[in-house]
Amino acid sequence: MKYLLCLVVLFPTLLLAQREDQPDPEFNWTVSFTNNGVINPGLQVGLEWPFKNSVTIKERKSRRQGTYLLTRRRQYALEGRLGIFWDPLLQVAVYHQYLFTLRAVYQKAQDDRPRWMMAVGIGPGYLRSFIGETYAVDEAGRVERVRLASRGYFTPMWALRFIREHRQREGAWFVEINTRWLLGYNSGTVKYNTLLFGLRYPLKKSKS
């Protein structure tokens, strides 16, 4: 199931990258520190593909600034993530996540970069939990230690991200809150709320 999700998300990206009549896609890479509370530190890396932009410009008036143009930009993106976090009392977890994201940007037309962006994303994922010291009873009744005991979970997730772009150089920093649901956890569902602090930079293709 997880490999099928990879193909569904990455296949359109690979097609666009191979077609010569299309402009070079503008990929972004991200790296962020994550935590689920104070005791669950982690690290996450990701790759973003903004595949569509919608721009509208309207005239606005204010007492202080007079008449100005306000640009509203909506951006649609696909994102893949790979991360790890550590719970000292329970587990080490490795996960990958895929999101469809909608970003909303409002800025004055004369500004070259927006100050803030807000992004909302939703998508599936998979998490593998590696448990610490674990023992099991074999068929002969002997108790033996289990090496690399683990369990996998399907993890749908939603995310809300606030992005601040740099004024003098390319890239941005962001803060994100998200919720991940672990399905099938002891015949139930467990919710993980996570906070991320990260950086985003463009991944430019080299030109020959």
C-alpha positions as CSV (number, residue, x, y, z in Angstrom):
1,M,0.0,0.0,0.0
2,K,2.7,2.5,0.9
3,Y,4.6,1.9,-2.3
4,L,1.4,2.5,-4.3
5,L,1.0,5.8,-2.6
6,C,4.6,6.7,-3.5
7,L,3.9,6.1,-7.2
8,V,0.6,8.0,-7.2
9,V,2.4,11.1,-5.7
10,L,5.6,11.0,-7.6
11,F,4.5,9.8,-11.1
12,P,3.1,13.2,-12.2
13,T,6.3,14.9,-11.0
14,L,8.5,12.5,-13.0
15,L,6.4,13.0,-16.1
16,L,6.7,16.8,-16.0
17,A,10.4,16.6,-15.3
18,Q,10.9,14.5,-18.5
19,R,8.9,16.5,-20.9
20,E,11.1,19.0,-22.9
21,D,8.2,21.3,-23.8
22,Q,7.5,22.1,-20.2
23,P,9.4,24.7,-18.1
24,D,11.7,23.4,-15.4
25,P,9.7,22.5,-12.2
26,E,10.5,24.6,-9.2
27,F,11.2,22.2,-6.4
28,N,11.8,23.2,-2.8
29,W,13.5,21.2,-0.1
30,T,12.7,21.6,3.6
31,V,14.4,20.6,6.9
32,S,12.8,21.0,10.2
33,F,13.0,20.1,13.9
34,T,9.9,18.4,15.2
35,N,8.6,17.5,18.6
36,N,5.5,15.9,20.1
37,G,5.6,17.7,23.4
38,V,9.0,18.3,25.1
39,I,10.2,14.7,25.3
40,N,9.7,13.6,21.7
41,P,12.4,15.4,19.6
42,G,12.8,14.5,15.9
43,L,14.1,15.6,12.5
44,Q,12.2,15.8,9.2
45,V,13.3,16.5,5.6
46,G,10.9,17.0,2.7
47,L,10.6,17.8,-1.0
48,E,7.9,20.2,-2.3
49,W,6.5,20.6,-5.9
50,P,4.3,23.7,-6.4
51,F,2.6,22.7,-9.6
52,K,0.0,25.4,-10.0
53,N,-0.4,29.1,-9.3
54,S,-3.6,31.3,-9.4
55,V,-3.1,35.1,-9.2
56,T,-5.7,37.9,-8.9
57,I,-5.0,41.6,-8.4
58,K,-7.5,44.0,-6.9
59,E,-7.5,47.7,-6.2
60,R,-7.8,48.7,-2.5
61,K,-8.0,52.0,-0.7
62,S,-6.9,53.1,2.8
63,R,-6.7,56.3,4.6
64,R,-3.0,56.0,5.4
65,Q,-1.7,54.7,2.1
66,G,-4.3,55.8,-0.4
67,T,-5.0,53.6,-3.4
68,Y,-2.8,50.4,-3.8
69,L,-3.0,47.1,-5.6
70,L,-3.4,43.9,-3.5
71,T,-2.2,40.7,-5.0
72,R,-3.9,37.4,-3.9
73,R,-2.0,34.3,-4.9
74,R,-3.1,30.7,-4.4
75,Q,-0.6,28.0,-4.9
76,Y,-1.2,24.2,-5.1
77,A,1.6,21.8,-4.2
78,L,2.5,18.2,-3.6
79,E,4.9,17.4,-0.8
80,G,6.8,14.2,0.4
81,R,8.3,14.0,3.8
82,L,10.6,11.6,5.6
83,G,11.2,11.9,9.3
84,I,12.2,10.3,12.6
85,F,11.4,11.1,16.2
86,W,12.3,9.6,19.6
87,D,10.2,8.9,22.6
88,P,12.6,8.0,25.4
89,L,9.8,6.1,27.3
90,L,8.3,4.1,24.4
91,Q,9.8,4.1,20.9
92,V,11.8,5.3,18.0
93,A,9.5,6.0,15.1
94,V,10.4,6.5,11.4
95,Y,7.7,7.8,9.0
96,H,7.0,9.1,5.5
97,Q,4.1,11.4,4.6
98,Y,2.6,12.7,1.5
99,L,0.5,15.9,1.4
100,F,-1.6,17.9,-1.0
101,T,-1.2,21.5,0.0
102,L,-3.1,24.8,-0.7
103,R,-1.2,28.0,0.1
104,A,-2.8,31.4,0.3
105,V,-0.7,34.6,-0.1
106,Y,-1.7,38.2,0.2
107,Q,0.7,41.0,-0.6
108,K,0.9,44.5,-2.1
109,A,1.6,44.4,-5.8
110,Q,4.7,46.5,-5.5
111,D,6.3,44.1,-3.0
112,D,8.7,41.6,-4.6
113,R,8.1,39.0,-1.9
114,P,5.2,38.2,0.4
115,R,5.7,38.6,4.1
116,W,3.6,35.7,5.3
117,M,2.0,32.7,3.7
118,M,-0.5,30.2,5.2
119,A,-0.6,26.6,3.9
120,V,-3.1,23.9,4.7
121,G,-2.3,20.3,3.7
122,I,-3.8,16.8,4.0
123,G,-2.7,13.4,2.9
124,P,-1.7,9.8,3.8
125,G,1.4,8.3,5.3
126,Y,3.1,5.4,7.0
127,L,4.8,5.1,10.4
128,R,7.0,2.3,11.7
129,S,7.5,2.2,15.5
130,F,10.6,0.4,16.9
131,I,10.0,-0.6,20.5
132,G,12.9,-0.9,23.0
133,E,13.5,-4.0,25.1
134,T,10.9,-6.6,24.2
135,Y,10.5,-10.3,25.0
136,A,8.4,-13.1,23.6
137,V,7.6,-16.7,24.5
138,D,8.5,-19.2,21.7
139,E,6.8,-22.5,21.0
140,A,9.0,-24.4,23.5
141,G,7.9,-22.0,26.3
142,R,11.3,-20.2,26.5
143,V,11.3,-16.4,27.0
144,E,13.6,-14.7,24.4
145,R,14.4,-11.2,23.6
146,V,13.0,-9.9,20.3
147,R,15.5,-8.0,18.1
148,L,14.2,-4.8,16.4
149,A,10.6,-5.3,17.5
150,S,8.4,-3.0,15.5
151,R,5.0,-2.3,14.2
152,G,3.6,-0.3,11.3
153,Y,0.7,2.1,11.1
154,F,-1.2,3.8,8.4
155,T,-1.2,7.6,9.3
156,P,-3.5,10.1,7.6
157,M,-2.5,13.7,8.6
158,W,-3.5,17.3,8.2
159,A,-1.1,20.2,8.6
160,L,-1.3,24.0,9.1
161,R,1.9,25.9,8.2
162,F,2.8,29.6,8.6
163,I,5.6,30.7,6.3
164,R,7.8,33.8,6.4
165,E,9.9,34.4,3.3
166,H,13.3,36.1,3.4
167,R,13.4,39.6,2.1
168,Q,17.0,39.7,0.9
169,R,17.6,36.2,-0.3
170,E,15.8,33.1,-1.5
171,G,14.2,30.7,1.0
172,A,11.9,30.9,4.0
173,W,11.4,29.7,7.5
174,F,8.2,28.3,8.8
175,V,6.2,27.1,11.8
176,E,3.8,24.2,11.4
177,I,1.3,22.4,13.6
178,N,-0.1,19.1,12.5
179,T,-2.1,16.1,13.6
180,R,-1.3,12.5,12.7
181,W,-3.7,9.6,13.4
182,L,-2.2,6.1,14.0
183,L,-4.8,3.7,12.7
184,G,-5.0,0.2,14.2
185,Y,-3.2,1.1,17.4
186,N,-4.2,-1.7,19.9
187,S,-7.6,-2.0,18.0
188,G,-8.1,1.7,18.2
189,T,-6.8,5.1,16.9
190,V,-4.1,7.3,18.5
191,K,-3.7,11.0,17.7
192,Y,-0.3,12.7,17.6
193,N,-0.1,16.5,17.7
194,T,3.3,17.8,16.4
195,L,5.0,21.2,16.2
196,L,7.7,21.9,13.6
197,F,10.2,24.6,13.2
198,G,12.0,24.6,9.8
199,L,13.7,26.1,6.8
200,R,12.7,25.9,3.1
201,Y,15.0,26.6,0.1
202,P,14.6,26.2,-3.6
203,L,16.2,23.1,-5.2
204,K,17.5,24.5,-8.6
205,K,18.3,22.2,-11.5
206,S,21.7,22.5,-13.0
207,K,21.8,23.8,-16.5
208,S,24.2,22.3,-19.0
